Amino acid sequence: MTHTSPHPDSPSPEHVPVVVVGAGPAGLTVGNILRAASVDCVVLETETRQFVEQRPRAGVIEDAVVRGLQERGLADGLLAAAQRQTACEFRFDGRSHPFPYTELTGRHHWVYPQPLLVTDLVRTYADVREGDIRFGVSDVQVHDTDTDRPAVSYRCPTTGERRLIRCDFVAGCDGARGVSRSALPQERTRIARHDYGIGWLALLAEAPPTSDRVLFGVHPDGFAGQMPRSPEVTRYYLQCAPGDGPGDWPDDRVWAELHRRLAAADAPPLVEGPLLEKRVLDMHDYVVEPMASGRLFLAGEAAHLTAPIAAKGMNLALHDAFLLGDALAARLVEGDDAGLDGYADACLRRVWDYQEFSQWLSDVYHGAASGDPFRAGTTLARLRRLFTSPAAAAAFAEQYLGLAEYA
């Protein structure tokens, strides 16, 4: 990774107003916003189109995000097929405790698996809006972002040649393992990190959910979660020890723990099925500040990661993308710099708010299994307050649904 100009032997560069690095939800949304504004851009992606359209990821989407996609002509597939969620459910003390957030707020969540959303966004960008997207590239490097002539270079998967694209702006949307974040000047960049000291076993089961709502099991043996994905497929999570691997969790052990931790005397048992995916997540968060330097702007997990505790990761990425895509379009079409000048600060207000909520919710999820009787007691006090205090319920619903205003 380098900030300097490419090697002088690089082929003659092409030029586009914006290069978007990464074809996840954030990068594709930025690209779609630019194409809708008749701004040319190139999206670079190291994986294949098939891979990005099938990569299993999140599926809970805030109502505000869906409205943002709809305003930009990007929600047709979602609105036709997504499930609406009007309540979640906590399970503790052996019973179910529904939390009807739509009754409290008039708002809801949507369940639409990220692979389906990415498929929609790729199709709209590449096939409908005729955007330039280049899959399977390698050795991507970002150059000269603190000048008025930034560039991105990459190796072509077909010819093996190194190619260079000059641009006016770079949108770094290539996730936690991408190269964009490394292009920020180290002396002016801070990465704040929080480790939870636990793991989550992420599971995808070919089995119907036991309930059509999200379930949060708060149990002395550890947290468990159920997130419906479709009538036939269910996402589960199990708290596990840090350092565990999938091999430590044979299928019989997985189902035994899910049954135990999600058990409720007033609810039917889980329906078992083949486990299609089994991986361990190291539960941590980070925030990169600032999210921009010169002509480089980060969005999504290139700039921040929230553990899947509160289902905020994809939502944050799309909130970033709306701000960044709109700001780039305003600058390139109208010459208006205000959106780009305020982009990082506007994003970070929401990012830190979501991080705080994720940390608070982690204490609720994991406190009962901490081995500390005092912490276990305060965890149950927090949970019970949600169902006895209208003020506590309203505050939780606002944060859980992402209803706060950040303008």
Stockholm file with secondary structure:
# STOCKHOLM 1.0

chainA/1-407         MTHTSPHPDSPSPEHVPVVVVGAGPAGLTVGNILRAASVDCVVLETETRQFVEQRPRAGVIEDAVVRGLQERGLADGLLAAAQRQTACEFRFDGRSHPFPYTELTGRHHWVYPQPLLVTDLVRTYADVREGDIRFGVSDVQVHDTDTDRPAVSYRCPTTGERRLIRCDFVAGCDGARGVSRSALPQERTRIARHDYGIGWLALLAEAPPTSDRVLFGVHPDGFAGQMPRSPEVTRYYLQCAPGDGPGDWPDDRVWAELHRRLAAADAPPLVEGPLLEKRVLDMHDYVVEPMASGRLFLAGEAAHLTAPIAAKGMNLALHDAFLLGDALAARLVEGDDAGLDGYADACLRRVWDYQEFSQWLSDVYHGAASGDPFRAGTTLARLRRLFTSPAAAAAFAEQYLGLAEYA
#=GR chainA/1-407 SS CCSSCCCTTSCCCEEEEEEEECCSHHHHHHHHHHHHTTCCEEEECSSCHHHHHHCCCCCEEEHHHHHHHHHTTCCHHHHHHCEEECCEEEEETTEEEEECHHHHHSCCEEECCHHHHHHHHHIIIIIISCCEEECSCEEEEEECTTSSSCEEEEECTTTCCEEEEEEEEEEECCCTTSSTGGGSCGGGCEEEEEEEEEEEEEEEESSCCSSSSEEEECCTTCCEEEEECSSSCEEEEEEECTTCCGGGSCHHHHHHHHHHHTCCTTSCCCCCCCEEEEEEEEEEEEEEECSEETTEEECGGGTEECCTTSSCHHHHHHHHHHHHHHHHHIIIIICCCHHHHTHHHHHHHHHHHHHHHHHHHHHHHHGGGSSCHHHHHHHHHHHHHHTTCHHHHHHHHHHHHTCCCCC
#=GC SS_cons         CCSSCCCTTSCCCEEEEEEEECCSHHHHHHHHHHHHTTCCEEEECSSCHHHHHHCCCCCEEEHHHHHHHHHTTCCHHHHHHCEEECCEEEEETTEEEEECHHHHHSCCEEECCHHHHHHHHHIIIIIISCCEEECSCEEEEEECTTSSSCEEEEECTTTCCEEEEEEEEEEECCCTTSSTGGGSCGGGCEEEEEEEEEEEEEEEESSCCSSSSEEEECCTTCCEEEEECSSSCEEEEEEECTTCCGGGSCHHHHHHHHHHHTCCTTSCCCCCCCEEEEEEEEEEEEEEECSEETTEEECGGGTEECCTTSSCHHHHHHHHHHHHHHHHHIIIIICCCHHHHTHHHHHHHHHHHHHHHHHHHHHHHHGGGSSCHHHHHHHHHHHHHHTTCHHHHHHHHHHHHTCCCCC
//
